[in-house]
Amino acid sequence: GAVVSQHPSRVICKSGTSVKIECRSLDFQATTMFWYRQFPKQSLMLMATSNEGSKATYEQGVEKDKFLINHASLTLSTLTVTSAHPEDSSFYICSARSRTDTQYFGPGTRLTVL
Amino acid sequence: QKEVEQNSGPLSVPEGAIASLNCTYSDRGSQSFFWYRQYSGKSPELIMFIYSNGDKEDGRFTAQLNKASQYVSLLIRDSQPSDSATYLCAVNKNTGNQFYFGTGTSLTVIP
């Protein structure tokens, strides 16, 4: 099956710093990748849709200047949480859309901001 | 009205029983339907997808799609404690990148 990786799997940072999360589709090309956030015991929340070579589309209420998304190639999208604060602590999950319109998820990145 | 609706549960079934998970969707134009399983603290993993009306079987899992009723379900036969997880239904409208998830149903299989 299709494999999506995320790096890092876990990160702890100080308040005010920036954190970059990478999402890679390892065995297929993904023109579209998605970024989700999930708080404990809550549903997945779509943050943004990332299209290769173009600007990301952000969901309502998600600050594009705080959550910078770059989709530079057909296999790599990055999410940078800028000036992170404790309320940004969450489980960030990416997914990649295959040619069959199936979304395959990465293993997630657990961010803790102190 | 939500695009995709699921009963949040929790749903409890004894080991060996059939677990039935249900999902309804609002847009008749929806084309493809997916079931994901998410264990606590982990990301969702794809169980199966279905495009056509009827049943699709994969091992102990059967997806059922009824487009007329806008209803998709997942049956898990011979349920095991390891099946205890949250099950997410997802629908793709096939127009652009419109992919919608339900809030998930929590399943507990009791040994």
Interface residues (C-beta under 8 A of the other chain):
Chain A: G1 T32 F34 S43 L44 L46 T49 N51 T57 F91 I93 R97 T100 D101 T102 Q103 Y104 F105 G106 P107 G108
Chain B: Q31 S32 F34 Y36 G41 K42 S43 P44 E45 L46 F49 L88 A90 N92 N94 N97 F99 F101 T103 G104
